[in-house]
Amino acid sequence: MDERSYKNNLRKIILDMAQKELDNYVSQKGVSKYFEGNVDKVIGENIKKFSQGMGINRVYSSVIKKGAYQDNISSVAKIIKGEEAFKSKNELVKFARHLGINVNIKNSYNQILRKVSSHIYSNRDTYNKKYYLYKRGQEEYVLEPEQIKKDLVESYQSKTRNDMRSIARLLDIKVEDEDGAEDIRKRVINYIMKEKISKKQSK
């Protein structure tokens, strides 16, 4: 798969996930347009985060994703053993705990390896959905579509909240820091309706 295909596939995954959020908004067309116009920017920010992220977390996500592609438990074990980070039993135990696996430190390296490999293999469908292997040039990035979707939705909410706060300030409507965009929107609409009713009654 070429670089453009990786990008287009990820874009489609994110936008499909984000579409489910549209029911929460009044202006669905405007939200959809915002998502489409900003998804590449948010993907780029997540690639940057992955590049600058803590080394061991990058290793964890890469091993999980590559392991989830494998056809059997032995192949998953081979991927894990191939990582320099997991040469020691202590590091393998940390990885197991990161995955939520209860392991006994007294067990041998191979016993723990088998348990971890079996866990990844058994949950490969879940991990394949959670992680997306993205390639750009010679670099590989393991991204989380769900997190990218959340970032995209949050960026829209932040923009909308700021826009509504600006309108509220112009109308001298008091807003609190914790007020969401929809709360402020309702307050603005109520204010405008009251003003209209007041003007009609005064005529």
C-alpha positions as CSV (number, residue, x, y, z in Angstrom):
1,M,0.0,0.0,0.0
2,D,1.4,3.4,-1.0
3,E,1.6,6.5,1.2
4,R,-1.6,8.1,-0.3
5,S,-3.6,4.9,0.4
6,Y,-2.5,4.8,4.1
7,K,-3.6,8.5,4.4
8,N,-6.9,8.0,2.5
9,N,-7.8,4.8,4.5
10,L,-7.1,6.5,7.8
11,R,-9.1,9.6,6.8
12,K,-12.1,7.4,5.9
13,I,-11.9,5.5,9.2
14,I,-11.8,8.8,11.2
15,L,-14.6,10.5,9.3
16,D,-16.8,7.4,9.5
17,M,-16.3,7.3,13.3
18,A,-16.8,11.1,13.6
19,Q,-20.1,10.9,11.6
20,K,-21.7,9.1,14.6
21,E,-21.1,12.3,16.6
22,L,-23.2,14.4,14.3
23,D,-26.5,13.6,16.1
24,N,-25.3,15.7,19.0
25,Y,-25.2,18.9,17.0
26,V,-27.8,21.2,15.5
27,S,-25.7,22.2,12.5
28,Q,-24.8,18.8,11.1
29,K,-23.7,20.1,7.7
30,G,-21.4,22.6,9.3
31,V,-19.9,20.0,11.7
32,S,-19.4,17.5,8.8
33,K,-17.6,20.2,6.8
34,Y,-15.4,21.1,9.7
35,F,-14.4,17.4,10.3
36,E,-13.5,17.0,6.6
37,G,-11.5,20.2,6.5
38,N,-9.5,19.5,9.7
39,V,-9.0,15.7,9.8
40,D,-5.6,15.9,8.0
41,K,-4.4,18.5,10.5
42,V,-5.4,16.3,13.5
43,I,-3.8,13.2,11.9
44,G,-0.6,15.2,11.5
45,E,-0.7,16.3,15.1
46,N,-1.1,12.7,16.2
47,I,1.8,11.6,14.0
48,K,3.9,14.3,15.7
49,K,2.9,13.1,19.1
50,F,3.8,9.5,18.3
51,S,7.2,10.7,16.9
52,Q,7.9,12.7,20.1
53,G,6.4,10.1,22.5
54,M,8.1,8.1,25.1
55,G,10.2,5.4,23.6
56,I,8.7,2.4,25.5
57,N,5.1,3.4,24.7
58,R,6.0,3.5,21.0
59,V,7.5,0.0,21.3
60,Y,4.4,-1.2,23.1
61,S,1.9,0.0,20.5
62,S,4.2,-1.1,17.6
63,V,4.5,-4.7,19.0
64,I,0.8,-4.9,19.8
65,K,-0.1,-3.9,16.2
66,K,2.4,-6.1,14.5
67,G,1.5,-8.9,16.8
68,A,-2.2,-8.6,16.0
69,Y,-1.3,-9.3,12.3
70,Q,0.2,-12.7,13.0
71,D,-1.4,-16.0,12.2
72,N,-0.4,-17.9,15.3
73,I,0.9,-17.4,18.9
74,S,4.4,-18.5,18.0
75,S,4.7,-15.7,15.4
76,V,3.5,-13.2,18.0
77,A,6.2,-14.4,20.4
78,K,8.8,-14.0,17.7
79,I,7.8,-10.3,17.2
80,I,8.1,-9.7,21.0
81,K,11.4,-11.5,21.3
82,G,12.8,-9.5,18.4
83,E,12.4,-6.3,20.3
84,E,15.5,-5.2,22.3
85,A,13.3,-3.7,25.0
86,F,11.9,-7.2,25.9
87,K,15.2,-9.0,26.3
88,S,14.8,-8.9,30.0
89,K,12.1,-10.6,32.1
90,N,11.4,-7.4,34.1
91,E,10.6,-5.4,30.9
92,L,8.4,-8.2,29.7
93,V,6.5,-8.2,33.0
94,K,6.0,-4.5,32.6
95,F,4.6,-5.0,29.1
96,A,2.3,-7.8,30.4
97,R,0.9,-5.4,33.1
98,H,0.5,-2.7,30.5
99,L,-1.8,-5.1,28.7
100,G,-3.7,-5.9,31.9
101,I,-2.3,-9.4,32.2
102,N,-1.8,-10.7,35.7
103,V,1.6,-12.4,35.7
104,N,3.7,-13.9,38.4
105,I,7.3,-12.5,38.6
106,K,8.4,-16.0,39.6
107,N,7.4,-17.5,36.3
108,S,10.1,-18.0,33.7
109,Y,10.7,-15.6,30.8
110,N,9.2,-18.2,28.4
111,Q,6.1,-18.7,30.5
112,I,5.4,-15.0,30.6
113,L,6.2,-14.6,26.9
114,R,3.7,-17.4,26.1
115,K,1.0,-15.6,28.2
116,V,1.6,-12.2,26.6
117,S,1.7,-13.7,23.1
118,S,-1.5,-15.7,23.7
119,H,-3.2,-12.5,25.0
120,I,-2.3,-10.5,22.0
121,Y,-3.3,-13.3,19.6
122,S,-6.6,-13.8,21.4
123,N,-7.4,-10.1,21.2
124,R,-6.1,-9.4,17.7
125,D,-9.4,-8.2,16.4
126,T,-9.7,-5.7,19.1
127,Y,-6.1,-4.5,18.7
128,N,-6.4,-4.3,15.0
129,K,-9.3,-1.9,15.4
130,K,-7.6,0.1,18.1
131,Y,-4.3,0.7,16.3
132,Y,-3.6,1.8,12.7
133,L,-0.2,1.2,11.1
134,Y,0.6,4.3,9.1
135,K,3.5,4.6,6.8
136,R,5.0,7.9,5.6
137,G,8.3,7.6,3.6
138,Q,10.5,5.1,5.5
139,E,8.8,5.8,8.8
140,E,6.1,3.7,10.5
141,Y,3.6,5.2,13.0
142,V,1.2,3.4,15.1
143,L,-1.9,5.6,15.5
144,E,-5.1,5.2,17.4
145,P,-8.1,6.2,15.2
146,E,-10.4,6.5,18.3
147,Q,-8.0,9.1,19.9
148,I,-7.7,11.0,16.6
149,K,-11.5,11.1,16.4
150,K,-11.7,12.4,19.9
151,D,-9.1,15.1,19.2
152,L,-11.1,16.1,16.0
153,V,-14.4,16.4,17.9
154,E,-12.7,18.3,20.8
155,S,-11.1,20.7,18.4
156,Y,-14.6,21.4,16.9
157,Q,-16.1,21.8,20.4
158,S,-13.3,24.2,21.4
159,K,-13.7,26.3,18.3
160,T,-17.5,26.4,18.7
161,R,-17.3,27.2,22.4
162,N,-14.9,30.1,21.6
163,D,-17.2,31.4,18.8
164,M,-20.3,31.3,21.1
165,R,-18.4,33.0,23.9
166,S,-17.5,35.8,21.5
167,I,-21.2,36.3,20.6
168,A,-22.2,36.2,24.2
169,R,-19.7,38.9,25.1
170,L,-21.0,41.1,22.3
171,L,-24.5,40.7,23.8
172,D,-23.3,41.2,27.4
173,I,-24.4,37.7,28.4
174,K,-22.5,36.3,31.3
175,V,-20.9,32.9,30.7
176,E,-18.9,30.6,33.0
177,D,-15.6,28.9,32.2
178,E,-17.3,25.4,32.4
179,D,-20.2,26.3,30.1
180,G,-20.2,24.3,26.9
181,A,-21.0,25.6,23.4
182,E,-24.6,24.3,23.4
183,D,-25.3,25.9,26.8
184,I,-24.1,29.2,25.6
185,R,-26.0,28.9,22.3
186,K,-29.2,28.3,24.3
187,R,-28.6,31.3,26.4
188,V,-27.9,33.4,23.3
189,I,-31.1,32.2,21.6
190,N,-33.1,32.9,24.8
191,Y,-31.7,36.4,25.0
192,I,-32.5,37.2,21.4
193,M,-36.0,35.8,21.8
194,K,-36.6,37.9,24.9
195,E,-35.3,40.9,23.1
196,K,-37.7,40.3,20.2
197,I,-40.7,39.8,22.5
198,S,-39.8,42.9,24.5
199,K,-39.6,45.0,21.3
200,K,-42.9,43.7,20.0
201,Q,-44.6,44.4,23.4
202,S,-43.2,48.0,23.5
203,K,-44.7,48.9,20.1
